[in-house]
Amino acid sequence: MRVLSLTCLLIAVCAIPAVLPQHEEKRNDRPIIGVLAQELKNPEPYGNSYIAASYVKTLESAGARVVPVMVNRPEEEYHQLFNSINGILLPGGAAHLMTSGYAKAANIFYKLALEANDKGDYFPVWGTCLGFEQLLVITSGENLLCRTNTSGVSLPLEFTQDATESKLFKDFPPDVMTSLATENITLNFHKWSISIENFTKSEELRTFYKILSTNTDGKIEFISTMEAYNYPVYGTQWHPEKNAFEWSQGYYPHTPSAIKMTFHMADFFVNEAKKNFHSFASKEEENKHLIYNHNPIFSGADGSSFIQKYYFD
């Protein structure tokens, strides 16, 4: 009799329709992220602009696909592309922060992202090194950067009180946060930084961005990680992608904790992109834009700081 009652109970339980927890959000498990190209100062036989393959590999390692965002294209083309991708990454490199094609395209996508987010259309933006600096210039409307002695040094992050509850770091495993705070695993490869002093002077910057970490070159304290208060906009002055995918310099960190950190950074931004539901008009249109249509070149053999590059005309 007990067995029969238990069987009836199991049948009744199984008959209850499954209900998703109310806190579980919809998610786009096929995110496509745009990576902005930049002009070459001296065009090479392969093309006039490029994207370092390490940025592409980093995003792909966390489950995203990549679309190259070409420079010097009509604004309407950028609008159409914005409505087709799920986030954008502004990579490091060398480009004029006011007048380059990189700067002009970054401005357009930044403004479109803020407008979209204001309407409830979640669209994340990430800036690394040059991209970090570009975000600062766009937000403030001026160039407040200063020279620092940080061209080729790995450092631990000096976290602020806001870091542990930040969108970026709050779900990182404790061991990764400890490594970030105590080991030289964040690679700095820049000549320009935003000092705490200059950041604080700018009302536009201090009201828009939350400082998550700082560093110093021994003389100037500068911001190394930030996120926007009210938008999914993030930036690192350091290079998460180099730990796993760049090899040209002996001081690039490749320790287990350095590699683990890289993938947690990638996972965070890709998961942000999964909250966006833009899509291309058709599968054919999507396929036409994906970076799979291009082949990376082994540029490290020619002395480039990037092991591989995608080149574009």
N, C-alpha and C positions, 0 to 999 in steps of 0.2 A: 504493500500500500504506500509505504514511504517512497519507494522507487517511482511509482506511478505519479505521485504528487510532485516529486522533483522533476520528472520528465515534463509534466504539464507546465511547471514553472519555467523551465528552460525554453520550451516552445513559446510561452507567452513573452518572455524577455526578448527572444530572437525576433518576435513579430513586431516589437517596438521600432518604429522608423528611426534611423540614425539621424541625429541632429548635430550639426557642427557647433562647437562652442561659440558663443556670441563674440568673443574677443578675437577669433581667428579671421584674419583679413584676406580678402581676395589677393591673388598673387599672379603675376605674369612670369611663368617659368621659362619663357623664351626671350629674354631681354636682349635688345640690340643697343649698343652704346656707341655714340659717335666719338671719334678721336680726331682732334683738330690737327691738320698738317701745318707746316710753316715753310716759308720761302728759304731757299738756300742762297747764302750771300754770293757764292760762286757756283752757279749751276753746273751740275756734273753731267756726264754723258747719259746718265740714267734718267735725269729729269730735273725739274726746276724747284720742286718742293719734296718734303719727306715726312715720314712718321717713323720714329724708332720702334722696332719690332717688340722691344721689351714691354711697352705699354699694352700692345695687343695681346701678347702672351699672358700678361698679368690678368687682364680681364677675362681672357678665355679660360684661364686656370680656375676661375671662380664660377664658370658656367654662363658666360655671356658671349655673344658674337659682336663683331666690330664692323662699323661702317666708317671709312675715312671721310672726314669733312674737309673738302678742298678749300684752298684759299682763293681769294679774288674772284668769287662767283657772285652772280646777281643776288640781291637780297631776297627776292621772291623764291629763289632756289633754296636758300637757307630756311625760309619759312616752311616750305614744303617738306624739307628734310627734318626739321624740328618736329613736325606732326607725325613723323614716321619712326623716330627713334625714341628710346626710353631713358636717355640721360646723355651727358656729354662730359668728356675729359679733356682738359686743357693741359697738354704735356709740357715738360721742360724742354729747354733748348736755348736758342738765341734769336730773338726777334724784337723789333722796336715796339715798345708798349703803347705807343700812341698812333703810329702811322703805318704799321705793317699790315699786310693782309691778315695775319694771325690776329692782331689786335682788333681789326674791324669785324672779323667773323665772331670773335669772342664776345664783343660788345653786343652783337645782334642776338646771339644765343642766350647770353646772360639776361638781357631785357625780356626776351620771349619766355625764359624760364620763370622769372619773377611774375610776369603777367599771368602765366599759366597757373602757378602756385596760388596766386591771389584768388583765382577762380576755382580752386579745389582740384586742379589738374597737377598731381604730384610729379615734378620733373627735377631730378638731382643734377647738380653741377659739381665737378671736382677739378681743382687746380693743383698741379705739382710743379714746384720750383718756379720756372717762368710763368706757368699757369697760375700759381699762387700770387705772384707779383702782379699778373694781369688782373686778377680779381680785385686786388687792393686798389689799383689804378682806376678801374671801372667804377668801383663803389665810391671812392673818394672824389673822383673827378680830377685828380692831380697825381703827380708822381712824388711820393714822400719817401722813397727808398734812399738808403745811405750805404756807402761802401763798408763791407766787412771782410775780414780775413777768413773766409770760409770756403775757399775753392779747393775742396778735396780733403774733407775731414769727416770721420764718423763720430757721432756723439750720442750719449744717453739723453733722453728728453727730461726737462725739468717741468714736471706737470704742475698746473695750477689747481686750485681747489675745485674749479669747475669741471675738470677732466673726468673724474669718476662718474659723474652724473650726465656727461655729455652724450649726445646721440651716437657719436663716433666710438667712444671708448667704453661705454657703460656695460656692454655685454662681452667685452674681451675677457678671456680667461685670466685669472690672477697671475699665472706664470708668465704670460705674454706681457702684461702690464709691468711686472717686476723686471723683466728683461729690457723693456723699453726705458725704464727709469734707471737702470744700473749698468747696462752694457752699451758699448759703442756700436750700435746697430742701425742708427739712422744716418744715412749718408748725405752730407751737405756738399753741394757742388755748384756754389753760386758766389757771385761777387757783390750782389746787392741784397739788402735785407730791409725789413721794416722794424725800426727800433721801437722799443716800448714807448720812448719819449715821443716820437713822431706819431705813432698810432694813437696815443692818448690825446694828442693835440687835435686830432681830427674827429669832429663830432660824428661825421658820416661813418667812419670806421668803428669807433667804440660803441656806437648804438646798433650797428648792424652785425658785427662779429663778436663772438665770445672767444677769448684766448684760452686755448687748452694746454699749450706748452710753450716754453721759452728756451733759449740757449744763449750762449755768449761766445764771442771770439777772444775773450780776455779783456776787451775794452768796452764793447757795445753789447747790451742785452737786446736780443731781437726775438720776434715771434716766430715759432717754428711750426705750430699747428693751430688751426682755428676752424670754427664752424659758425654759420649764421645763427642768430637767435631764432628767427621765424621762418627760415627757408632751408631746404635741403642743399645748402651750398657749403662746401668743405675745401680746405686747402692745407697742403704741407709744403713748407719751404724745402724739406728734405725729400729723398727719392725712395719710396717703398719698392718700386719695381726693379731697381738695380741689384738688390741683394740676390735675387734668384736668377736673373737673366742677363746681367752684364758682367764682363770679365776682363776688360781692358786695363784695369788698374789693380795693383796688388792690395790696396787698402779698402777695396770694396768688401763689405762684410758678408761672408757666406757660411757663418756658423748655423747650427740647427735652429737656434732661437731667432736668428736674423731671417732665415727662410720662413719660419713659422709666422713671424710677424708680417712678412710680405703677404702671405696668403690670407691672414685675417683682415688686413687692410683691403685687399681685393674683394674678399667675401662681403665686407660691409657695403662697399659701394655698389656691387652687383645686386645685393639684396635691396638697396635703395632703388635701383633701376627696375626691380621687379614690382615696385608699387605703381609703375607707370604703364598705361595701356595703349600708347600710341602704336600704330602699325602702318606698314606700307599698303598701298592701294591694292596690290596683288602680290602673289608669290613671285611672279616674274620680275616685278619692280624691286622687290626685296633682294632677289638673287643678283640683280644687276648692280646693286650698291654695295654688297658685302665685300669685305677686304679679301676674301678668297679669290677674287678676280685678279689680284696682284700677287707677285712673288717677291719675298724679301731678298735683298742682296747681302752677301757677306761683306759688310763694310769694315769690320774690324781689321781685316788683313791690310787695309789701306791706311791704317793709323787713326781711324775714327774712334771716338769714345763710345760709340754704339757698335755692338757686335753685328747687328743686322739692321737694315733700314728698308722701308718701303719707299720707293720713289714714284713721283707723279709728274706728269707734264704740266 
